[in-house]
Amino acid sequence: MLELLTRYAHEHRLEAEPGFAPKVVKWSIRVTGDGRFVGVLELGDAGAKNNRGHTFPCCPELSQPEIKRGGSGTRHFLVDSAEVVALHHKDPDAKLRAKHAFFVGLLDQASSVMPELAAAAKCLRDEDTLAAIQARLTELKARPADNVTVSIAGLDPPHPVESSTWHDWWRDFRGALGGGNKPQATSGEPGGATMRCLASGEMVTPALTHPKIKGLADVGGLAQGDVLASFKQDAFRSYGLLQSANAAVSEAKAAEYRAALNELIAHGSHRLTGARVVHWFKKRVAVGEDPLAFLVAFEDSPEETARDRARRLLRGIERGERPDLRDNYYYVLTVSGASGRVMVRDWMEGQFEELVRAVSCWFDHLSIVRRDGSGLAPDPKFLAVLGALVRDLKDVPAPVEAATWRTAVNGSSVPVQLLAMAQARTRVGILTDEPFNHARMGLLKAYHVRQGDKDMKPHLYEEHPSAAYQCGRLMAVLAALQYSALGDVGAGVVQRYYAAASATPALVLGRLVRTSQFHLEKLKNPRLKSWYQNKIAGIMARIDDMPPTLDLVDQSRFALGYYQQIAADRARRSDDQTANDTEITEENPHA
């Protein structure tokens, strides 16, 4: 995984040199060549409600160990927070003033190679000018934590951070702090012996700490970033190695994988519930041909759904019309944050063609008839499938989310745990008279299809060999019969008997069939009575032996038979417009 990430950084020419990193900057303090304050400029989409600022691709950066080695007040160069750069804080204390002085001092030092920086230092050192800058930042509602840089009139480009003139000076400055981010000597390894790099396979001096990954704040991470490799407790160290020497990666390779992950999280990831899915391909894939976007974020249109797009893409690959995609590969990383660390939840890789096939099958296997029987329900988005398993989407356990995602991406069987959760929510919905959830019923069906049940169709299949499926159909017909005979009686057959019938059909359905004779006698329409008699007899003929009990798997078949019978009856009502048959297809209020 690390090797693939470093390769991505190289192929996409990301800035990955240690000591340099992209940074998002919200404000720019404008200074004249002689050090006079001109104003504050909002960068990025100025005035927009959610403006994050402008990303400068190559900014100076110090690691936490380097900041510690620099001593009290050590801060970054050229780009830092508004409270450090301009003391934009309600009550700046001595520590903050020391950081501000260090920032200004760096500008003075770097003016030896870039004289224009002396003007910025002069401006930020003057108390009256600082007060004017603070007043303007307050007026613009800048936050103390917002990143700020400087721009100088007459300089091309105007922001010194965009110039490469200071780069060599900065490399020397970092080196003077202690030779960069290198580990100290460890026991048994005098002088810090080289180790095998996990990212390159080469013998390297491992980095003592790894740079932080950003973009996981919405899935448990910290706003300032999280570390992929971190060893603080003795229990996680081996052979006396210090910190991240326990997962040896060179400083250069750590910078590369960090650059790749930050780029992918920002521009190539999708949030699920408690994790982010980061993915990329060996060869570039057009925006509209990303199979993982079909699962999560594809916007269906009347002309083409996500399933249609997946089928068309797969057909083109299989026919040899897309040789550019046949030899392609996908890489999928699921990550979240936890206490300042990046948690790798899952890792998958494989051929692009297999991914497209798996996504196409996912939609096919989830396909289910609409509640009203008017055709197939729309293809559910992945989050809709997760939401079908719980009362609230935020309640989805992390292992369940990961298992569902893996099932969708690699075409594996639906785990029994997902079947149990979907079945439990289905039973609750039926007993509380909620509308059927299409994604939930589709997931029940997908479980059986992936277990090899070729008779499980999206629509009602009257010849299905499962006695449990036929029992579910019978339950639906008996409930409809009661409604036709008695009307709305409050707690009817479904509310009183569904749970027991789906677990012990022989005990419950036999009694309900006998009770149905009284309901048949109350029907005034002879054709209606004949229709119900034939329907009940036809279903009973397909049940050789009424099962005494049903396990979890058969209870889900029961639910599918129940649902698909109701949908079929509703479709019949819609199609049948004659007055004589209207009562036969009366809508079942318990569905």
C-alpha positions in Angstrom: 0.0 0.0 0.0 2.7 2.5 1.0 4.7 1.7 -2.2 1.6 2.3 -4.3 1.0 5.6 -2.6 4.5 6.8 -3.2 4.2 5.8 -6.8 1.0 7.8 -7.0 2.8 10.9 -5.7 5.6 10.5 -8.3 3.2 9.9 -11.2 1.0 12.9 -10.3 4.1 15.1 -9.5 2.9 16.0 -6.1 5.1 18.2 -3.8 6.6 15.6 -1.5 10.0 16.9 -0.4 10.4 16.8 3.4 10.1 20.3 4.7 7.6 21.3 2.0 3.9 20.7 1.8 0.7 22.2 0.3 -1.2 24.6 2.6 -4.6 26.2 2.4 -4.3 30.0 3.1 -7.3 32.2 3.8 -5.8 35.7 4.1 -2.9 37.7 2.6 -1.4 40.7 4.3 -0.4 43.2 1.6 2.8 45.1 2.1 4.6 47.7 -0.1 8.3 47.4 -1.0 9.3 49.8 1.8 7.3 48.0 4.5 3.9 49.9 4.6 0.7 48.0 5.3 -1.7 48.2 2.3 -4.6 45.9 3.3 -5.8 42.4 3.8 -6.8 40.3 0.9 -9.2 37.3 1.1 -7.9 34.4 -0.9 -9.8 31.7 -2.7 -13.5 32.3 -3.4 -13.7 35.7 -1.7 -17.0 36.4 -0.1 -18.3 32.9 -0.4 -20.0 31.5 2.7 -17.8 28.3 2.8 -14.6 29.8 1.3 -11.7 27.7 2.6 -9.0 29.8 0.9 -6.3 29.2 -1.7 -4.0 26.2 -1.8 -0.3 27.1 -2.3 1.3 23.8 -3.4 4.8 24.3 -1.9 4.9 25.9 1.5 7.6 25.6 4.1 6.8 23.1 6.9 8.4 21.9 10.1 7.6 18.6 11.8 6.7 18.5 15.4 10.2 17.2 16.4 11.9 20.0 14.5 9.7 22.6 16.2 10.7 21.1 19.6 14.4 21.1 18.6 14.1 24.8 17.5 13.3 25.7 21.1 10.6 27.9 22.7 8.6 30.0 20.2 9.6 28.0 17.1 7.1 28.4 14.3 6.7 27.9 10.6 8.0 30.2 7.8 5.9 32.4 5.4 2.6 30.7 6.3 1.1 30.5 9.8 -2.1 31.2 11.7 -3.4 34.8 12.0 -2.7 34.8 15.8 1.0 34.0 15.1 1.5 36.2 12.1 -0.4 39.2 13.3 -1.1 38.5 17.0 -4.8 38.4 16.0 -6.0 37.2 19.4 -8.1 38.7 22.2 -5.3 38.4 24.7 -2.0 37.4 23.3 0.2 35.9 26.0 4.0 35.7 26.2 4.1 32.4 24.4 2.1 33.7 21.5 4.3 36.8 21.3 7.4 34.6 21.2 6.0 32.7 18.3 5.2 35.9 16.5 8.7 37.2 17.1 10.1 33.9 15.7 8.0 34.2 12.6 9.2 37.8 12.0 12.7 36.7 12.7 12.6 34.1 10.0 11.5 36.7 7.5 14.5 38.8 8.5 16.9 35.8 8.2 15.5 34.8 4.8 15.9 38.4 3.5 19.6 37.5 2.9 18.4 35.5 -0.1 15.2 37.3 -0.8 15.5 41.0 0.2 11.8 41.7 -0.3 11.0 39.8 2.9 12.6 42.5 5.0 9.7 44.8 4.1 7.2 42.2 5.4 9.3 41.8 8.6 9.4 45.6 9.1 5.6 45.8 8.7 4.8 43.0 11.2 7.3 44.3 13.8 5.7 47.7 14.1 3.1 47.9 16.9 0.9 50.5 15.2 0.9 48.6 12.0 0.0 45.4 13.8 -3.0 47.1 15.4 -4.2 48.2 11.9 -3.8 44.7 10.6 -5.7 43.2 13.6 -8.5 45.7 13.1 -8.8 44.8 9.5 -8.8 41.0 10.2 -11.5 41.6 12.8 -13.6 43.5 10.3 -13.3 40.7 7.8 -14.2 38.2 10.5 -11.0 36.3 10.2 -10.5 33.6 12.8 -7.2 33.4 14.9 -6.7 29.9 13.5 -7.0 30.9 9.8 -3.8 30.6 7.8 -2.2 33.9 6.7 0.7 34.8 4.4 2.2 38.0 3.1 2.2 39.6 -0.4 4.6 42.3 -1.5 3.9 45.0 -4.1 6.1 44.8 -7.1 7.2 41.2 -6.5 6.4 38.6 -9.2 4.7 36.5 -8.1 3.4 38.8 -5.4 3.3 36.1 -2.7 6.9 35.1 -1.6 5.6 31.6 -0.8 5.1 31.1 -4.6 8.7 31.8 -5.3 11.5 29.2 -5.2 14.2 31.7 -4.3 14.0 30.8 -0.6 13.9 27.0 -1.0 17.7 26.3 -0.6 17.8 28.7 2.4 14.9 26.8 4.0 16.6 23.4 3.4 19.8 24.7 5.2 17.6 26.1 8.0 15.9 22.7 8.6 19.3 21.0 8.6 20.6 23.4 11.2 17.7 22.3 13.5 19.3 18.9 13.8 19.6 17.3 10.4 15.9 16.9 9.7 13.5 14.4 11.0 15.9 11.6 12.0 15.8 9.1 14.9 18.3 9.2 17.7 20.5 6.2 18.2 18.6 3.2 19.5 19.7 0.4 21.9 21.6 -2.2 19.9 22.0 0.3 17.0 24.8 2.8 17.7 24.4 5.9 15.7 21.0 5.0 14.4 21.7 2.1 12.0 19.8 1.8 8.7 16.7 -0.3 8.3 14.7 -1.7 5.5 12.1 0.9 4.3 8.5 -0.5 4.2 7.7 1.8 1.3 10.7 1.3 -1.0 12.5 -1.8 0.3 15.8 0.1 0.4 18.1 0.4 3.4 17.4 3.8 4.9 17.6 5.8 8.1 14.0 5.7 9.3 12.1 8.9 10.2 11.5 9.2 13.9 8.0 10.6 13.3 5.8 10.7 10.3 4.0 13.7 8.9 0.3 14.2 9.5 -2.6 13.2 7.2 -5.3 15.8 6.9 -8.9 15.6 5.9 -10.3 13.0 8.4 -11.8 15.5 10.8 -15.3 14.4 9.8 -14.6 10.7 10.5 -13.0 10.9 13.9 -9.7 12.6 13.0 -8.2 15.9 14.3 -8.4 19.2 12.5 -4.6 19.5 12.6 -4.2 16.0 11.1 -3.5 12.4 12.1 -0.5 10.2 11.9 -0.5 6.9 10.0 2.5 5.4 11.9 2.9 6.3 15.5 4.5 4.4 18.5 4.3 6.1 21.9 3.6 3.3 24.3 6.3 0.8 25.3 3.9 -2.1 24.5 4.0 -1.2 20.8 7.8 -1.0 20.5 10.1 -3.8 19.6 13.9 -4.4 20.2 14.2 -1.0 21.9 13.4 1.0 18.7 12.2 4.6 19.2 8.8 5.8 18.0 8.3 5.2 14.2 11.5 3.4 13.7 9.2 0.4 14.6 7.7 0.9 11.2 10.7 2.0 9.2 10.0 4.5 6.4 12.5 7.1 5.2 11.7 10.7 5.7 11.4 11.2 1.9 9.0 8.3 1.4 6.9 9.4 4.4 6.6 12.8 2.8 5.5 11.1 -0.5 2.8 8.9 1.0 1.6 11.8 3.0 1.3 14.0 -0.2 -0.6 11.2 -2.0 -3.0 10.5 0.9 -3.7 14.2 1.4 -4.4 14.6 -2.3 -6.6 11.5 -2.5 -8.6 12.3 0.6 -9.3 15.8 -0.7 -10.1 14.9 -4.3 -10.6 11.1 -4.5 -12.5 10.0 -1.5 -16.1 9.4 -0.4 -17.5 9.6 3.1 -19.5 6.6 4.3 -20.7 6.9 7.9 -17.7 6.7 10.2 -15.0 6.3 7.6 -13.7 7.6 4.3 -13.0 5.5 1.2 -9.9 6.6 -0.7 -9.5 5.1 -4.1 -7.4 5.5 -7.2 -6.5 3.6 -10.4 -3.2 2.4 -12.0 -4.2 4.3 -15.1 -6.4 7.5 -15.2 -10.1 6.9 -15.4 -12.5 9.5 -16.8 -14.8 11.2 -14.2 -17.9 9.5 -15.6 -16.4 6.1 -15.6 -15.4 5.6 -12.0 -17.3 2.5 -10.8 -17.0 3.4 -7.1 -18.7 6.7 -7.8 -21.6 4.7 -9.2 -22.0 3.1 -5.8 -21.8 6.3 -3.7 -22.4 9.5 -5.7 -23.6 8.8 -9.2 -26.6 11.0 -10.1 -29.2 9.0 -12.0 -31.0 10.6 -15.0 -34.0 9.5 -17.0 -31.6 8.5 -19.8 -29.1 6.5 -17.7 -28.8 5.1 -14.2 -25.7 4.0 -12.3 -26.5 0.4 -13.2 -26.9 1.3 -16.8 -23.5 3.1 -16.8 -21.8 0.1 -15.1 -23.4 -2.4 -17.6 -22.3 -0.2 -20.6 -18.8 0.1 -19.3 -18.5 -3.7 -18.6 -19.9 -4.5 -22.0 -17.3 -2.2 -23.7 -14.5 -3.9 -21.8 -15.7 -7.5 -22.6 -16.1 -6.7 -26.3 -12.6 -5.3 -26.5 -13.9 -1.8 -27.2 -12.1 -0.3 -24.2 -8.5 -1.8 -24.2 -7.5 1.2 -22.1 -9.5 -0.2 -19.2 -8.9 -3.9 -19.6 -5.4 -3.8 -18.1 -6.2 -1.2 -15.5 -6.2 -1.8 -11.7 -8.1 -0.3 -8.8 -6.9 0.4 -5.2 -9.3 1.1 -2.4 -8.3 2.2 1.1 -10.9 2.7 3.9 -9.6 5.0 6.7 -10.9 6.9 9.7 -9.3 8.9 12.5 -9.0 7.9 16.2 -7.1 9.9 18.9 -4.7 11.5 16.4 -4.0 8.3 14.5 -5.1 7.2 11.0 -7.0 3.9 11.3 -6.8 1.7 8.2 -10.1 -0.1 8.2 -9.7 -2.0 4.9 -7.6 -2.4 1.8 -8.6 -3.9 -1.5 -7.0 -4.0 -4.9 -7.7 -5.8 -8.2 -8.5 -5.6 -11.9 -10.6 -2.7 -13.0 -12.8 -5.1 -15.1 -13.6 -7.1 -12.0 -14.6 -4.0 -10.1 -17.0 -2.9 -12.8 -18.5 -6.4 -12.9 -18.9 -6.4 -9.1 -20.6 -3.0 -9.1 -22.9 -4.2 -11.9 -23.8 -7.3 -10.0 -24.4 -5.3 -6.8 -27.1 -3.4 -8.5 -28.6 -6.4 -10.2 -28.7 -8.4 -7.0 -30.3 -5.5 -5.0 -33.0 -5.0 -7.7 -36.4 -5.5 -6.2 -40.0 -4.7 -7.2 -41.5 -1.4 -6.0 -43.9 -1.4 -3.1 -46.8 -0.7 -5.5 -45.7 -3.3 -8.0 -45.3 -0.8 -10.8 -41.8 -1.9 -11.8 -38.4 -2.1 -10.3 -37.4 0.3 -7.4 -34.6 2.8 -8.2 -31.1 1.5 -7.6 -30.2 2.4 -4.0 -27.1 4.4 -3.1 -24.6 2.7 -0.8 -25.6 4.9 2.2 -29.3 4.0 1.6 -28.3 0.3 2.0 -26.4 1.0 5.2 -29.4 3.1 6.5 -31.7 0.2 5.9 -29.9 -1.8 8.5 -30.4 0.6 11.5 -32.8 3.1 12.8 -30.4 6.0 12.3 -27.5 6.1 9.9 -25.1 7.2 12.6 -25.8 3.9 14.4 -24.1 1.8 11.8 -21.2 -0.1 13.5 -17.8 0.3 11.8 -17.4 -3.4 11.2 -20.8 -3.5 9.5 -19.9 -0.6 7.3 -16.7 -2.2 6.3 -18.3 -5.6 5.6 -21.0 -4.0 3.5 -18.5 -2.0 1.5 -16.4 -5.0 0.8 -19.4 -7.0 -0.3 -20.3 -4.3 -2.8 -16.8 -3.8 -4.2 -15.5 -7.3 -4.5 -18.8 -9.2 -5.1 -18.5 -11.5 -2.1 -21.4 -13.1 -0.3 -23.6 -10.9 1.9 -22.5 -11.6 5.5 -25.1 -13.3 7.8 -24.8 -10.4 10.2 -26.2 -8.0 7.5 -29.0 -10.5 6.8 -29.9 -10.6 10.5 -29.9 -6.8 10.8 -32.0 -6.3 7.6 -34.4 -9.1 8.7 -34.9 -7.5 12.2 -35.6 -4.1 10.7 -38.0 -5.7 8.2 -40.0 -7.4 10.9 -40.2 -4.2 13.0 -41.4 -2.3 9.9 -44.1 -4.8 9.1 -45.4 -4.9 12.7 -45.4 -1.1 13.0 -47.1 -0.7 9.6 -44.2 1.3 8.0 -43.8 1.4 4.2 -41.4 -1.3 3.0 -37.8 -0.1 2.5 -36.7 -1.0 -1.0 -33.0 -1.1 -0.1 -33.7 -3.4 2.8 -35.8 -5.8 0.8 -33.2 -5.7 -2.0 -30.5 -6.7 0.5 -32.5 -9.7 1.7 -32.9 -10.8 -1.9 -29.1 -10.2 -2.6 -28.2 -12.5 0.2 -30.1 -15.4 -1.4 -29.0 -14.7 -4.9 -25.3 -14.7 -3.8 -26.0 -18.0 -2.0 -26.9 -19.5 -5.3 -30.7 -19.2 -5.2 -31.5 -18.8 -8.9 -35.3 -18.8 -8.2 -35.1 -15.6 -6.2 -36.3 -12.9 -8.6 -37.0 -9.2 -8.2 -40.7 -9.8 -8.7 -43.1 -12.4 -7.3 -42.1 -16.0 -8.5 -45.1 -18.2 -7.7 -43.2 -21.4 -8.4 -40.3 -20.7 -6.0 -39.5 -24.1 -4.3 -39.0 -22.7 -0.8 -41.8 -23.5 1.6 -40.8 -20.5 3.7 -41.2 -18.2 0.6 -44.7 -19.7 0.0 -45.6 -19.3 3.6 -44.9 -15.6 3.4 -47.1 -15.4 0.3 -49.9 -17.2 2.2 -49.6 -14.7 5.1 -50.0 -11.8 2.7 -53.1 -13.3 1.1 -54.7 -14.2 4.5 -54.1 -10.6 5.6 -55.7 -9.2 2.5 -58.7 -11.6 2.9 -59.3 -10.4 6.4 -59.3 -6.7 5.2 -61.7 -7.5 2.4 -64.1 -9.2 4.8 -63.9 -7.0 7.9 -62.3 -3.8 6.8 -59.9 -2.0 9.1 -60.1 -3.7 12.5 -57.1 -2.1 14.1 -54.6 -4.8 15.1 -55.3 -7.3 12.4 -53.7 -10.6 11.3 -50.3 -9.0 10.5 -49.8 -7.1 13.7 -51.0 -10.1 15.8 -49.5 -13.0 14.0 -46.7 -12.0 11.6 -43.8 -12.4 14.1 -45.0 -15.8 15.2 -46.0 -17.0 11.7 -42.5 -16.2 10.3 -40.9 -18.2 13.1 -43.4 -21.1 13.6 -45.5 -21.2 10.4 -47.0 -24.7 11.0 -48.4 -23.6 14.3 -49.8 -20.2 13.3 -50.6 -20.4 9.6 -52.7 -23.6 10.0 -54.9 -21.8 12.5 -55.2 -18.7 10.2 -56.2 -20.8 7.2 -59.0 -22.4 9.3 -60.0 -18.9 10.4 -60.1 -17.7 6.8 -63.2 -19.8 6.2 -65.2 -17.4 8.4 -63.7 -14.5 6.4 -64.7 -16.1 3.1 -68.3 -16.5 4.3 -68.5 -12.8 5.0 -67.6 -11.9 1.4 -70.7 -10.8 -0.6 -69.1 -10.9 -4.0 -68.9 -14.6 -5.3 -66.1 -13.8 -7.7 -64.1 -12.3 -4.9 -64.7 -15.4 -2.7 -63.7 -17.7 -5.6 -60.5 -15.6 -6.2 -59.3 -15.9 -2.6 -60.2 -19.7 -2.4 -58.2 -20.4 -5.6 -55.2 -18.2 -4.4 -55.0 -19.9 -1.0 -55.4 -23.4 -2.5 -52.7 -22.6 -5.1 -50.2 -21.5 -2.5 -51.0 -24.5 -0.2 -50.5 -26.9 -3.1 -46.9 -25.6 -3.4 -46.1 -26.3 0.3 -45.5 -30.0 0.7 -45.0 -29.9 4.4 -45.7 -26.8 6.5 -42.4 -26.1 8.3 -42.7 -26.3 12.1 -39.9 -23.6 12.6 -37.9 -21.3 10.4 -34.3 -20.2 11.0 -33.0 -16.7 10.2 -32.4 -17.5 6.5 -35.9 -18.9 6.0 -37.5 -16.1 7.9 -35.9 -13.7 5.3 -37.5 -15.9 2.5 -40.8 -15.6 4.3 -40.4 -11.8 4.4 -39.6 -11.7 0.6 -42.6 -13.9 -0.2 -44.8 -11.7 1.9 -43.5 -8.5 0.3 -43.5 -9.7 -3.3 -47.1 -11.1 -3.0 -48.3 -7.7 -1.7 -46.5 -5.9 -4.5 -48.0 -8.2 -7.1 -51.5 -7.7 -5.7 -51.1 -3.9 -5.8 -49.9 -4.0 -9.4 -53.0 -6.1 -10.3 -55.2 -3.5 -8.7 -53.6 -0.8 -10.7 -54.0 -2.7 -14.0 -57.5 -4.0 -13.4 -60.0 -1.2 -14.0 -63.3 -3.1 -14.0 -65.8 -2.5 -11.3 -66.3 -6.3 -10.6 -62.6 -6.8 -9.8 -62.0 -3.7 -7.8 -62.7 -5.3 -4.4 -60.5 -8.3 -5.3 -57.4 -6.1 -5.5 -58.2 -3.9 -2.5 -55.0 -2.5 -1.1 -53.7 -4.2 2.0 -53.3 -1.5 4.6 -50.7 -3.6 6.6 -48.0 -3.3 3.9 
